[in-house]
Amino acid sequence: MSTKSRRKGPSRRSFLKGGAALAGTAIGSGAITGFPTLWAQNIKDVTLRQFGTGVSNLNAIADKVKSDLGFTLAMTALDSDAITQRAVTQPKSFDIADIEYWICKKVFPTGGLQPMDVKKIKYFDKIVPIFVTGKLTPESVIAQGTAPHTVSFVESPEAKAFAKQPTQWMTLIPTIYNADTLGIRPDLVGRPISNWKDLLDPAFKGKASILNIPSIGIMDAAMVCESAGLWKYADKGNMSKEEIDKTMGVLTEAKKAGQFRAFWKSFDESVNLMASGEVIIQSMWSPAVAAVRSKGIPCVYQPLKEGYRAWGGGLGIAKHLSGLELDCAYEYINWYLSGWCGAYLNRQGYYSAVLDTAKEFMSPEEWAFWMEGKPAAADILSPEGKVMEKAGAVRDGGAFVERMGAVACWNSVMDEDRYMIKKWNEFIAA
């Protein structure tokens, strides 16, 4: 790994320069580099409480925040359903919400989060356009489901309804996202896998798995049903009751026939199922596939003809936050986009919201492998320094533009969300 890739992020000292800045100045706007000296002595006493999924609530990030910024980030990892419930029912129990955009669609209108001023976001203009306009390139077709840009903006600091166009006020500042597909054990499936419908192939009876998070699982199911030619959805991310019934009917029939070995909710569950060989084809997340491979076990994140199901997450600020704590929250978000964190996430197989800064914290070999789809010029290491891929390996799905350019739908909240969850729970209990 090059010296450049090991470069540290901005030091705490650099953030504490600029003592003449006044308390009311917009920290993170780029006009100043850090906190007013008047408050510097108090920074160490600040603790921001963050909650979110285990995907991005990582101890290494909290440690780096303490090192670089001086305050404490106390993280709690929960599953998606628990995150949604807590954000709605206990809005004063957290300061930072690290949530997905489909969760934002449920949570933001309840008033627990405050809109964020993009003028205080130093790298706003460098954010991948998927989160601003919905298009990766000007020619891109906006995918179905809850595309992040549809719930990214509101009209004013007091607004709870989502704006149809970009404004000065964002609901979440994007941090992490990916294009998801099926994970397979190539040594055990016995044939090429190229379609979503392969998940329900009777050849894999008792060896398949789907994730048990309703809003995500049903999207995988819809990809399977459409792939099998059972019907075409007007919008997989916003099904009618009839479409929900048909989709869940297909899953229930497969379950009763013994197709599924398990229904997983956590990253670790998916890794253990695949690593043990109990499951050989399943809904999976990219870093989980990497985790299986790191054990020396063959595992592939299989590109499929129908495209990917995507998800994205970001950081939101609690409504109650103000003063020094609010300034710390903005500083943390700007730090998150400044490069070290993006490189850390990219090295796990995720994508960062600001690519330019992340690139500066990655070696040319790493960038070529993870982002350009080129064969690894050297062994590819995890953030912890373990070999993830040997020299010569090519990333599953290829380059960033190939993967994120082939998104068919986003994780979603439907108009018939409550009905869908009811039907999903009936399926799990069947």
SEDO-90645 format. One record per residue (C-alpha): residue number from 0; residue in one letter; y, x, z. Coordinates in steps of 0.02 Angstrom, whole numbers, plus 50000, padded with zeros to 5 digits. Layout:
BEGIN
nr = NUM	rest = A	v = Y	u = X	w = Z .
...
//
This chain:
BEGIN
nr = 0	rest = M	v = 50000	u = 50000	w = 50000 .
nr = 1	rest = S	v = 50171	u = 50069	w = 49958 .
nr = 2	rest = T	v = 50305	u = 50113	w = 50084 .
nr = 3	rest = K	v = 50407	u = 49973	w = 50011 .
nr = 4	rest = S	v = 50276	u = 49843	w = 50056 .
nr = 5	rest = R	v = 50275	u = 49900	w = 50237 .
nr = 6	rest = R	v = 50462	u = 49891	w = 50253 .
nr = 7	rest = K	v = 50520	u = 49799	w = 50406 .
nr = 8	rest = G	v = 50630	u = 49646	w = 50396 .
nr = 9	rest = P	v = 50809	u = 49643	w = 50459 .
nr = 10	rest = S	v = 50818	u = 49716	w = 50635 .
nr = 11	rest = R	v = 50883	u = 49621	w = 50783 .
nr = 12	rest = R	v = 51023	u = 49747	w = 50791 .
nr = 13	rest = S	v = 51081	u = 49700	w = 50616 .
nr = 14	rest = F	v = 51085	u = 49518	w = 50665 .
nr = 15	rest = L	v = 51190	u = 49555	w = 50819 .
nr = 16	rest = K	v = 51328	u = 49645	w = 50725 .
nr = 17	rest = G	v = 51490	u = 49562	w = 50682 .
nr = 18	rest = G	v = 51560	u = 49527	w = 50855 .
nr = 19	rest = A	v = 51723	u = 49457	w = 50791 .
nr = 20	rest = A	v = 51637	u = 49303	w = 50720 .
nr = 21	rest = L	v = 51687	u = 49143	w = 50807 .
nr = 22	rest = A	v = 51565	u = 49024	w = 50890 .
nr = 23	rest = G	v = 51593	u = 48886	w = 50765 .
nr = 24	rest = T	v = 51561	u = 48992	w = 50611 .
nr = 25	rest = A	v = 51417	u = 48939	w = 50500 .
nr = 26	rest = I	v = 51281	u = 49061	w = 50547 .
nr = 27	rest = G	v = 51166	u = 49098	w = 50402 .
nr = 28	rest = S	v = 51298	u = 49052	w = 50273 .
nr = 29	rest = G	v = 51304	u = 49231	w = 50215 .
nr = 30	rest = A	v = 51482	u = 49247	w = 50279 .
nr = 31	rest = I	v = 51417	u = 49339	w = 50433 .
nr = 32	rest = T	v = 51259	u = 49438	w = 50463 .
nr = 33	rest = G	v = 51214	u = 49375	w = 50635 .
nr = 34	rest = F	v = 51262	u = 49300	w = 50800 .
nr = 35	rest = P	v = 51432	u = 49319	w = 50884 .
nr = 36	rest = T	v = 51426	u = 49461	w = 51011 .
nr = 37	rest = L	v = 51488	u = 49336	w = 51140 .
nr = 38	rest = W	v = 51318	u = 49250	w = 51129 .
nr = 39	rest = A	v = 51210	u = 49403	w = 51096 .
nr = 40	rest = Q	v = 51166	u = 49423	w = 51279 .
nr = 41	rest = N	v = 51105	u = 49242	w = 51284 .
nr = 42	rest = I	v = 50993	u = 49253	w = 51130 .
nr = 43	rest = K	v = 50848	u = 49323	w = 51230 .
nr = 44	rest = D	v = 50850	u = 49165	w = 51339 .
nr = 45	rest = V	v = 50831	u = 49046	w = 51191 .
nr = 46	rest = T	v = 50661	u = 48970	w = 51156 .
nr = 47	rest = L	v = 50637	u = 48859	w = 51003 .
nr = 48	rest = R	v = 50484	u = 48745	w = 51013 .
nr = 49	rest = Q	v = 50399	u = 48728	w = 50844 .
nr = 50	rest = F	v = 50249	u = 48624	w = 50799 .
nr = 51	rest = G	v = 50150	u = 48605	w = 50638 .
nr = 52	rest = T	v = 49981	u = 48641	w = 50560 .
nr = 53	rest = G	v = 49881	u = 48799	w = 50589 .
nr = 54	rest = V	v = 49916	u = 48847	w = 50408 .
nr = 55	rest = S	v = 50089	u = 48915	w = 50448 .
nr = 56	rest = N	v = 50105	u = 48913	w = 50638 .
nr = 57	rest = L	v = 50048	u = 49092	w = 50649 .
nr = 58	rest = N	v = 50065	u = 49212	w = 50796 .
nr = 59	rest = A	v = 50121	u = 49352	w = 50680 .
nr = 60	rest = I	v = 50273	u = 49250	w = 50629 .
nr = 61	rest = A	v = 50320	u = 49211	w = 50808 .
nr = 62	rest = D	v = 50303	u = 49396	w = 50854 .
nr = 63	rest = K	v = 50411	u = 49448	w = 50707 .
nr = 64	rest = V	v = 50545	u = 49321	w = 50753 .
nr = 65	rest = K	v = 50553	u = 49393	w = 50929 .
nr = 66	rest = S	v = 50565	u = 49569	w = 50858 .
nr = 67	rest = D	v = 50694	u = 49533	w = 50723 .
nr = 68	rest = L	v = 50800	u = 49394	w = 50797 .
nr = 69	rest = G	v = 50779	u = 49417	w = 50984 .
nr = 70	rest = F	v = 50738	u = 49239	w = 51036 .
nr = 71	rest = T	v = 50569	u = 49158	w = 51065 .
nr = 72	rest = L	v = 50477	u = 49043	w = 50948 .
nr = 73	rest = A	v = 50346	u = 48943	w = 51043 .
nr = 74	rest = M	v = 50220	u = 48873	w = 50919 .
nr = 75	rest = T	v = 50098	u = 48729	w = 50935 .
nr = 76	rest = A	v = 49968	u = 48697	w = 50799 .
nr = 77	rest = L	v = 49908	u = 48518	w = 50773 .
nr = 78	rest = D	v = 49818	u = 48421	w = 50638 .
nr = 79	rest = S	v = 49917	u = 48317	w = 50513 .
nr = 80	rest = D	v = 49891	u = 48150	w = 50600 .
nr = 81	rest = A	v = 49944	u = 48220	w = 50769 .
nr = 82	rest = I	v = 50097	u = 48301	w = 50690 .
nr = 83	rest = T	v = 50153	u = 48136	w = 50615 .
nr = 84	rest = Q	v = 50129	u = 48042	w = 50778 .
nr = 85	rest = R	v = 50220	u = 48171	w = 50883 .
nr = 86	rest = A	v = 50367	u = 48185	w = 50764 .
nr = 87	rest = V	v = 50392	u = 47997	w = 50770 .
nr = 88	rest = T	v = 50354	u = 47958	w = 50952 .
nr = 89	rest = Q	v = 50411	u = 48117	w = 51042 .
nr = 90	rest = P	v = 50563	u = 48180	w = 50946 .
nr = 91	rest = K	v = 50631	u = 48274	w = 51097 .
nr = 92	rest = S	v = 50470	u = 48369	w = 51126 .
nr = 93	rest = F	v = 50509	u = 48494	w = 50987 .
nr = 94	rest = D	v = 50655	u = 48589	w = 50909 .
nr = 95	rest = I	v = 50579	u = 48640	w = 50741 .
nr = 96	rest = A	v = 50459	u = 48532	w = 50641 .
nr = 97	rest = D	v = 50349	u = 48632	w = 50522 .
nr = 98	rest = I	v = 50284	u = 48487	w = 50417 .
nr = 99	rest = E	v = 50224	u = 48440	w = 50245 .
nr = 100	rest = Y	v = 50328	u = 48336	w = 50126 .
nr = 101	rest = W	v = 50212	u = 48185	w = 50130 .
nr = 102	rest = I	v = 50233	u = 48188	w = 50320 .
nr = 103	rest = C	v = 50422	u = 48202	w = 50296 .
nr = 104	rest = K	v = 50417	u = 48039	w = 50198 .
nr = 105	rest = K	v = 50348	u = 47954	w = 50353 .
nr = 106	rest = V	v = 50448	u = 48047	w = 50483 .
nr = 107	rest = F	v = 50625	u = 48076	w = 50421 .
nr = 108	rest = P	v = 50676	u = 47891	w = 50409 .
nr = 109	rest = T	v = 50636	u = 47870	w = 50596 .
nr = 110	rest = G	v = 50786	u = 47978	w = 50641 .
nr = 111	rest = G	v = 50706	u = 48120	w = 50739 .
nr = 112	rest = L	v = 50766	u = 48256	w = 50619 .
nr = 113	rest = Q	v = 50943	u = 48304	w = 50568 .
nr = 114	rest = P	v = 50993	u = 48337	w = 50388 .
nr = 115	rest = M	v = 51028	u = 48521	w = 50356 .
nr = 116	rest = D	v = 51182	u = 48588	w = 50268 .
nr = 117	rest = V	v = 51128	u = 48689	w = 50115 .
nr = 118	rest = K	v = 51291	u = 48787	w = 50128 .
nr = 119	rest = K	v = 51215	u = 48869	w = 50282 .
nr = 120	rest = I	v = 51056	u = 48915	w = 50189 .
nr = 121	rest = K	v = 51086	u = 49089	w = 50120 .
nr = 122	rest = Y	v = 50947	u = 49084	w = 49988 .
nr = 123	rest = F	v = 50964	u = 48902	w = 49937 .
nr = 124	rest = D	v = 51004	u = 48947	w = 49757 .
nr = 125	rest = K	v = 50844	u = 49050	w = 49746 .
nr = 126	rest = I	v = 50724	u = 48914	w = 49807 .
nr = 127	rest = V	v = 50586	u = 48875	w = 49681 .
nr = 128	rest = P	v = 50654	u = 48726	w = 49580 .
nr = 129	rest = I	v = 50501	u = 48618	w = 49617 .
nr = 130	rest = F	v = 50585	u = 48577	w = 49783 .
nr = 131	rest = V	v = 50755	u = 48538	w = 49708 .
nr = 132	rest = T	v = 50727	u = 48457	w = 49537 .
nr = 133	rest = G	v = 50539	u = 48429	w = 49539 .
nr = 134	rest = K	v = 50511	u = 48542	w = 49389 .
nr = 135	rest = L	v = 50442	u = 48719	w = 49389 .
nr = 136	rest = T	v = 50519	u = 48746	w = 49217 .
nr = 137	rest = P	v = 50639	u = 48637	w = 49119 .
nr = 138	rest = E	v = 50491	u = 48579	w = 49013 .
nr = 139	rest = S	v = 50379	u = 48535	w = 49160 .
nr = 140	rest = V	v = 50316	u = 48357	w = 49187 .
nr = 141	rest = I	v = 50344	u = 48296	w = 49365 .
nr = 142	rest = A	v = 50175	u = 48269	w = 49447 .
nr = 143	rest = Q	v = 50118	u = 48107	w = 49528 .
nr = 144	rest = G	v = 50120	u = 48076	w = 49716 .
nr = 145	rest = T	v = 50254	u = 48122	w = 49842 .
nr = 146	rest = A	v = 50335	u = 48263	w = 49744 .
nr = 147	rest = P	v = 50436	u = 48365	w = 49870 .
nr = 148	rest = H	v = 50604	u = 48344	w = 49782 .
nr = 149	rest = T	v = 50593	u = 48154	w = 49806 .
nr = 150	rest = V	v = 50606	u = 48174	w = 49995 .
nr = 151	rest = S	v = 50708	u = 48335	w = 50003 .
nr = 152	rest = F	v = 50885	u = 48266	w = 50008 .
nr = 153	rest = V	v = 50993	u = 48134	w = 50092 .
nr = 154	rest = E	v = 51173	u = 48083	w = 50056 .
nr = 155	rest = S	v = 51257	u = 48131	w = 50220 .
nr = 156	rest = P	v = 51231	u = 48208	w = 50393 .
nr = 157	rest = E	v = 51195	u = 48034	w = 50463 .
nr = 158	rest = A	v = 51084	u = 47970	w = 50322 .
nr = 159	rest = K	v = 50901	u = 47925	w = 50344 .
nr = 160	rest = A	v = 50867	u = 47863	w = 50167 .
nr = 161	rest = F	v = 50816	u = 47990	w = 50035 .
nr = 162	rest = A	v = 50937	u = 48031	w = 49895 .
nr = 163	rest = K	v = 50883	u = 48021	w = 49713 .
nr = 164	rest = Q	v = 50975	u = 48181	w = 49666 .
nr = 165	rest = P	v = 51007	u = 48348	w = 49753 .
nr = 166	rest = T	v = 51148	u = 48341	w = 49880 .
nr = 167	rest = Q	v = 51223	u = 48455	w = 50013 .
nr = 168	rest = W	v = 51100	u = 48389	w = 50143 .
nr = 169	rest = M	v = 50916	u = 48433	w = 50148 .
nr = 170	rest = T	v = 50778	u = 48355	w = 50253 .
nr = 171	rest = L	v = 50667	u = 48509	w = 50255 .
nr = 172	rest = I	v = 50696	u = 48687	w = 50197 .
nr = 173	rest = P	v = 50538	u = 48730	w = 50098 .
nr = 174	rest = T	v = 50432	u = 48874	w = 50158 .
nr = 175	rest = I	v = 50251	u = 48861	w = 50097 .
nr = 176	rest = Y	v = 50151	u = 48772	w = 49963 .
nr = 177	rest = N	v = 49997	u = 48786	w = 49855 .
nr = 178	rest = A	v = 49896	u = 48708	w = 49716 .
nr = 179	rest = D	v = 49729	u = 48651	w = 49788 .
nr = 180	rest = T	v = 49562	u = 48628	w = 49705 .
nr = 181	rest = L	v = 49377	u = 48633	w = 49751 .
nr = 182	rest = G	v = 49295	u = 48780	w = 49835 .
nr = 183	rest = I	v = 49119	u = 48824	w = 49778 .
nr = 184	rest = R	v = 48979	u = 48944	w = 49820 .
nr = 185	rest = P	v = 48942	u = 49015	w = 49646 .
nr = 186	rest = D	v = 48780	u = 49092	w = 49709 .
nr = 187	rest = L	v = 48715	u = 48921	w = 49764 .
nr = 188	rest = V	v = 48784	u = 48787	w = 49647 .
nr = 189	rest = G	v = 48672	u = 48845	w = 49505 .
nr = 190	rest = R	v = 48786	u = 48800	w = 49360 .
nr = 191	rest = P	v = 48968	u = 48813	w = 49302 .
nr = 192	rest = I	v = 49089	u = 48695	w = 49391 .
nr = 193	rest = S	v = 49235	u = 48636	w = 49284 .
nr = 194	rest = N	v = 49281	u = 48458	w = 49337 .
nr = 195	rest = W	v = 49331	u = 48365	w = 49494 .
nr = 196	rest = K	v = 49188	u = 48242	w = 49464 .
nr = 197	rest = D	v = 49064	u = 48383	w = 49503 .
nr = 198	rest = L	v = 49098	u = 48350	w = 49688 .
nr = 199	rest = L	v = 48991	u = 48193	w = 49674 .
nr = 200	rest = D	v = 48853	u = 48264	w = 49564 .
nr = 201	rest = P	v = 48687	u = 48208	w = 49643 .
nr = 202	rest = A	v = 48626	u = 48386	w = 49617 .
nr = 203	rest = F	v = 48734	u = 48431	w = 49768 .
nr = 204	rest = K	v = 48669	u = 48291	w = 49879 .
nr = 205	rest = G	v = 48690	u = 48338	w = 50062 .
nr = 206	rest = K	v = 48785	u = 48496	w = 50013 .
nr = 207	rest = A	v = 48958	u = 48425	w = 49973 .
nr = 208	rest = S	v = 49107	u = 48395	w = 50087 .
nr = 209	rest = I	v = 49278	u = 48315	w = 50077 .
nr = 210	rest = L	v = 49421	u = 48337	w = 50199 .
nr = 211	rest = N	v = 49450	u = 48199	w = 50327 .
nr = 212	rest = I	v = 49639	u = 48184	w = 50318 .
nr = 213	rest = P	v = 49665	u = 48012	w = 50236 .
nr = 214	rest = S	v = 49825	u = 48047	w = 50140 .
nr = 215	rest = I	v = 49749	u = 48205	w = 50065 .
nr = 216	rest = G	v = 49567	u = 48157	w = 50053 .
nr = 217	rest = I	v = 49603	u = 48002	w = 49950 .
nr = 218	rest = M	v = 49699	u = 48110	w = 49825 .
nr = 219	rest = D	v = 49545	u = 48219	w = 49802 .
nr = 220	rest = A	v = 49443	u = 48060	w = 49783 .
nr = 221	rest = A	v = 49564	u = 47996	w = 49650 .
nr = 222	rest = M	v = 49549	u = 48160	w = 49555 .
nr = 223	rest = V	v = 49360	u = 48138	w = 49561 .
nr = 224	rest = C	v = 49365	u = 47955	w = 49502 .
nr = 225	rest = E	v = 49484	u = 47992	w = 49359 .
nr = 226	rest = S	v = 49382	u = 48144	w = 49309 .
nr = 227	rest = A	v = 49225	u = 48036	w = 49304 .
nr = 228	rest = G	v = 49312	u = 47913	w = 49188 .
nr = 229	rest = L	v = 49295	u = 47768	w = 49309 .
nr = 230	rest = W	v = 49477	u = 47719	w = 49282 .
nr = 231	rest = K	v = 49651	u = 47792	w = 49258 .
nr = 232	rest = Y	v = 49780	u = 47769	w = 49395 .
nr = 233	rest = A	v = 49960	u = 47724	w = 49358 .
nr = 234	rest = D	v = 50004	u = 47842	w = 49502 .
nr = 235	rest = K	v = 49866	u = 47922	w = 49606 .
nr = 236	rest = G	v = 49994	u = 47948	w = 49743 .
nr = 237	rest = N	v = 50041	u = 47764	w = 49755 .
nr = 238	rest = M	v = 49887	u = 47657	w = 49728 .
nr = 239	rest = S	v = 49876	u = 47469	w = 49732 .
nr = 240	rest = K	v = 49758	u = 47388	w = 49857 .
nr = 241	rest = E	v = 49636	u = 47359	w = 49714 .
nr = 242	rest = E	v = 49640	u = 47543	w = 49668 .
nr = 243	rest = I	v = 49617	u = 47593	w = 49850 .
nr = 244	rest = D	v = 49467	u = 47477	w = 49864 .
nr = 245	rest = K	v = 49388	u = 47547	w = 49706 .
nr = 246	rest = T	v = 49418	u = 47727	w = 49759 .
nr = 247	rest = M	v = 49349	u = 47703	w = 49933 .
nr = 248	rest = G	v = 49203	u = 47606	w = 49860 .
nr = 249	rest = V	v = 49152	u = 47758	w = 49758 .
nr = 250	rest = L	v = 49162	u = 47872	w = 49911 .
nr = 251	rest = T	v = 49067	u = 47750	w = 50022 .
nr = 252	rest = E	v = 48928	u = 47731	w = 49893 .
nr = 253	rest = A	v = 48914	u = 47921	w = 49882 .
nr = 254	rest = K	v = 48913	u = 47937	w = 50072 .
nr = 255	rest = K	v = 48775	u = 47808	w = 50092 .
nr = 256	rest = A	v = 48674	u = 47902	w = 49960 .
nr = 257	rest = G	v = 48685	u = 48059	w = 50067 .
nr = 258	rest = Q	v = 48806	u = 48157	w = 49958 .
nr = 259	rest = F	v = 48913	u = 48226	w = 50100 .
nr = 260	rest = R	v = 48857	u = 48351	w = 50229 .
nr = 261	rest = A	v = 49017	u = 48337	w = 50330 .
nr = 262	rest = F	v = 49200	u = 48284	w = 50334 .
nr = 263	rest = W	v = 49313	u = 48424	w = 50394 .
nr = 264	rest = K	v = 49487	u = 48419	w = 50471 .
nr = 265	rest = S	v = 49526	u = 48601	w = 50510 .
nr = 266	rest = F	v = 49535	u = 48764	w = 50415 .
nr = 267	rest = D	v = 49399	u = 48842	w = 50524 .
nr = 268	rest = E	v = 49280	u = 48696	w = 50495 .
nr = 269	rest = S	v = 49293	u = 48717	w = 50307 .
nr = 270	rest = V	v = 49263	u = 48904	w = 50320 .
nr = 271	rest = N	v = 49110	u = 48884	w = 50431 .
nr = 272	rest = L	v = 49033	u = 48750	w = 50322 .
nr = 273	rest = M	v = 49048	u = 48858	w = 50167 .
nr = 274	rest = A	v = 49004	u = 49025	w = 50246 .
nr = 275	rest = S	v = 48845	u = 48953	w = 50323 .
nr = 276	rest = G	v = 48788	u = 48880	w = 50157 .
nr = 277	rest = E	v = 48777	u = 48706	w = 50234 .
nr = 278	rest = V	v = 48903	u = 48656	w = 50102 .
nr = 279	rest = I	v = 48913	u = 48730	w = 49926 .
nr = 280	rest = I	v = 49054	u = 48625	w = 49850 .
nr = 281	rest = Q	v = 49200	u = 48546	w = 49944 .
nr = 282	rest = S	v = 49385	u = 48511	w = 49961 .
nr = 283	rest = M	v = 49458	u = 48677	w = 50014 .
nr = 284	rest = W	v = 49617	u = 48776	w = 50042 .
nr = 285	rest = S	v = 49647	u = 48943	w = 49956 .
nr = 286	rest = P	v = 49654	u = 49052	w = 50113 .
nr = 287	rest = A	v = 49494	u = 48970	w = 50176 .
nr = 288	rest = V	v = 49408	u = 49030	w = 50018 .
nr = 289	rest = A	v = 49480	u = 49203	w = 50050 .
nr = 290	rest = A	v = 49416	u = 49195	w = 50230 .
nr = 291	rest = V	v = 49239	u = 49160	w = 50167 .
nr = 292	rest = R	v = 49251	u = 49303	w = 50043 .
nr = 293	rest = S	v = 49312	u = 49421	w = 50179 .
nr = 294	rest = K	v = 49142	u = 49396	w = 50262 .
nr = 295	rest = G	v = 49058	u = 49466	w = 50106 .
nr = 296	rest = I	v = 49002	u = 49293	w = 50050 .
nr = 297	rest = P	v = 49032	u = 49236	w = 49870 .
nr = 298	rest = C	v = 49159	u = 49094	w = 49863 .
nr = 299	rest = V	v = 49273	u = 49037	w = 49721 .
nr = 300	rest = Y	v = 49428	u = 48928	w = 49718 .
nr = 301	rest = Q	v = 49379	u = 48844	w = 49556 .
nr = 302	rest = P	v = 49511	u = 48799	w = 49425 .
nr = 303	rest = L	v = 49468	u = 48626	w = 49355 .
nr = 304	rest = K	v = 49510	u = 48545	w = 49188 .
nr = 305	rest = E	v = 49605	u = 48400	w = 49266 .
nr = 306	rest = G	v = 49725	u = 48514	w = 49360 .
nr = 307	rest = Y	v = 49769	u = 48539	w = 49542 .
nr = 308	rest = R	v = 49818	u = 48433	w = 49692 .
nr = 309	rest = A	v = 49971	u = 48516	w = 49769 .
nr = 310	rest = W	v = 50054	u = 48514	w = 49938 .
nr = 311	rest = G	v = 50210	u = 48589	w = 50011 .
nr = 312	rest = G	v = 50287	u = 48611	w = 50182 .
nr = 313	rest = G	v = 50452	u = 48655	w = 50257 .
nr = 314	rest = L	v = 50553	u = 48674	w = 50416 .
nr = 315	rest = G	v = 50654	u = 48531	w = 50489 .
nr = 316	rest = I	v = 50774	u = 48535	w = 50636 .
nr = 317	rest = A	v = 50763	u = 48407	w = 50778 .
nr = 318	rest = K	v = 50908	u = 48285	w = 50792 .
nr = 319	rest = H	v = 50945	u = 48337	w = 50972 .
nr = 320	rest = L	v = 50972	u = 48522	w = 50934 .
nr = 321	rest = S	v = 51151	u = 48586	w = 50949 .
nr = 322	rest = G	v = 51256	u = 48736	w = 50999 .
nr = 323	rest = L	v = 51174	u = 48905	w = 51013 .
nr = 324	rest = E	v = 51000	u = 48832	w = 50987 .
nr = 325	rest = L	v = 51053	u = 48750	w = 50824 .
nr = 326	rest = D	v = 51129	u = 48913	w = 50764 .
nr = 327	rest = C	v = 50967	u = 49002	w = 50809 .
nr = 328	rest = A	v = 50871	u = 48872	w = 50708 .
nr = 329	rest = Y	v = 50976	u = 48905	w = 50553 .
nr = 330	rest = E	v = 50960	u = 49092	w = 50580 .
nr = 331	rest = Y	v = 50772	u = 49074	w = 50593 .
nr = 332	rest = I	v = 50763	u = 48973	w = 50432 .
nr = 333	rest = N	v = 50868	u = 49101	w = 50339 .
nr = 334	rest = W	v = 50757	u = 49239	w = 50408 .
nr = 335	rest = Y	v = 50604	u = 49142	w = 50350 .
nr = 336	rest = L	v = 50668	u = 49144	w = 50171 .
nr = 337	rest = S	v = 50727	u = 49324	w = 50176 .
nr = 338	rest = G	v = 50565	u = 49405	w = 50120 .
nr = 339	rest = W	v = 50449	u = 49468	w = 50257 .
nr = 340	rest = C	v = 50380	u = 49296	w = 50293 .
nr = 341	rest = G	v = 50362	u = 49251	w = 50109 .
nr = 342	rest = A	v = 50262	u = 49409	w = 50077 .
nr = 343	rest = Y	v = 50153	u = 49373	w = 50228 .
nr = 344	rest = L	v = 50112	u = 49199	w = 50162 .
nr = 345	rest = N	v = 50087	u = 49260	w = 49983 .
nr = 346	rest = R	v = 49959	u = 49386	w = 50045 .
nr = 347	rest = Q	v = 49856	u = 49243	w = 50115 .
nr = 348	rest = G	v = 49850	u = 49152	w = 49949 .
nr = 349	rest = Y	v = 49993	u = 49031	w = 49982 .
nr = 350	rest = Y	v = 50159	u = 49032	w = 49889 .
nr = 351	rest = S	v = 50330	u = 49063	w = 49964 .
nr = 352	rest = A	v = 50484	u = 48958	w = 49929 .
nr = 353	rest = V	v = 50594	u = 49105	w = 49880 .
nr = 354	rest = L	v = 50497	u = 49223	w = 49768 .
nr = 355	rest = D	v = 50633	u = 49353	w = 49738 .
nr = 356	rest = T	v = 50646	u = 49406	w = 49921 .
nr = 357	rest = A	v = 50457	u = 49402	w = 49949 .
nr = 358	rest = K	v = 50432	u = 49519	w = 49802 .
nr = 359	rest = E	v = 50537	u = 49651	w = 49889 .
nr = 360	rest = F	v = 50413	u = 49655	w = 50033 .
nr = 361	rest = M	v = 50258	u = 49671	w = 49924 .
nr = 362	rest = S	v = 50190	u = 49820	w = 49832 .
nr = 363	rest = P	v = 50191	u = 49810	w = 49640 .
nr = 364	rest = E	v = 50000	u = 49801	w = 49646 .
nr = 365	rest = E	v = 50004	u = 49654	w = 49767 .
nr = 366	rest = W	v = 50133	u = 49560	w = 49667 .
nr = 367	rest = A	v = 50037	u = 49585	w = 49505 .
nr = 368	rest = F	v = 49877	u = 49518	w = 49584 .
nr = 369	rest = W	v = 49944	u = 49371	w = 49684 .
nr = 370	rest = M	v = 50086	u = 49311	w = 49572 .
nr = 371	rest = E	v = 50053	u = 49373	w = 49395 .
nr = 372	rest = G	v = 49865	u = 49345	w = 49386 .
nr = 373	rest = K	v = 49831	u = 49526	w = 49338 .
nr = 374	rest = P	v = 49673	u = 49623	w = 49388 .
nr = 375	rest = A	v = 49698	u = 49710	w = 49555 .
nr = 376	rest = A	v = 49750	u = 49890	w = 49525 .
nr = 377	rest = A	v = 49692	u = 49932	w = 49702 .
nr = 378	rest = D	v = 49601	u = 49845	w = 49843 .
nr = 379	rest = I	v = 49698	u = 49692	w = 49899 .
nr = 380	rest = L	v = 49725	u = 49683	w = 50087 .
nr = 381	rest = S	v = 49756	u = 49536	w = 50202 .
nr = 382	rest = P	v = 49912	u = 49537	w = 50313 .
nr = 383	rest = E	v = 49799	u = 49610	w = 50448 .
nr = 384	rest = G	v = 49745	u = 49752	w = 50335 .
nr = 385	rest = K	v = 49569	u = 49691	w = 50294 .
nr = 386	rest = V	v = 49505	u = 49705	w = 50115 .
nr = 387	rest = M	v = 49515	u = 49532	w = 50036 .
nr = 388	rest = E	v = 49481	u = 49579	w = 49856 .
nr = 389	rest = K	v = 49413	u = 49738	w = 49778 .
nr = 390	rest = A	v = 49505	u = 49831	w = 49641 .
nr = 391	rest = G	v = 49478	u = 49745	w = 49474 .
nr = 392	rest = A	v = 49469	u = 49568	w = 49546 .
nr = 393	rest = V	v = 49575	u = 49430	w = 49469 .
nr = 394	rest = R	v = 49649	u = 49288	w = 49572 .
nr = 395	rest = D	v = 49561	u = 49121	w = 49552 .
nr = 396	rest = G	v = 49669	u = 49012	w = 49440 .
nr = 397	rest = G	v = 49773	u = 49157	w = 49376 .
nr = 398	rest = A	v = 49961	u = 49175	w = 49385 .
nr = 399	rest = F	v = 50086	u = 49074	w = 49488 .
nr = 400	rest = V	v = 50153	u = 48985	w = 49334 .
nr = 401	rest = E	v = 49977	u = 48940	w = 49275 .
nr = 402	rest = R	v = 49929	u = 48866	w = 49443 .
nr = 403	rest = M	v = 50089	u = 48777	w = 49494 .
nr = 404	rest = G	v = 50115	u = 48728	w = 49312 .
nr = 405	rest = A	v = 49949	u = 48632	w = 49314 .
nr = 406	rest = V	v = 49983	u = 48517	w = 49461 .
nr = 407	rest = A	v = 49921	u = 48340	w = 49427 .
nr = 408	rest = C	v = 49975	u = 48261	w = 49592 .
nr = 409	rest = W	v = 50052	u = 48299	w = 49761 .
nr = 410	rest = N	v = 49989	u = 48248	w = 49932 .
nr = 411	rest = S	v = 50065	u = 48079	w = 49958 .
nr = 412	rest = V	v = 50115	u = 47931	w = 50064 .
nr = 413	rest = M	v = 50082	u = 47766	w = 49974 .
nr = 414	rest = D	v = 50172	u = 47601	w = 49991 .
nr = 415	rest = E	v = 50003	u = 47534	w = 50049 .
nr = 416	rest = D	v = 49982	u = 47679	w = 50171 .
nr = 417	rest = R	v = 49922	u = 47575	w = 50319 .
nr = 418	rest = Y	v = 49796	u = 47483	w = 50213 .
nr = 419	rest = M	v = 49736	u = 47648	w = 50140 .
nr = 420	rest = I	v = 49711	u = 47726	w = 50312 .
nr = 421	rest = K	v = 49616	u = 47572	w = 50371 .
nr = 422	rest = K	v = 49500	u = 47583	w = 50221 .
nr = 423	rest = W	v = 49479	u = 47771	w = 50243 .
nr = 424	rest = N	v = 49429	u = 47749	w = 50425 .
nr = 425	rest = E	v = 49303	u = 47616	w = 50372 .
nr = 426	rest = F	v = 49231	u = 47742	w = 50249 .
nr = 427	rest = I	v = 49214	u = 47877	w = 50382 .
nr = 428	rest = A	v = 49131	u = 47753	w = 50500 .
nr = 429	rest = A	v = 49015	u = 47680	w = 50365 .
//
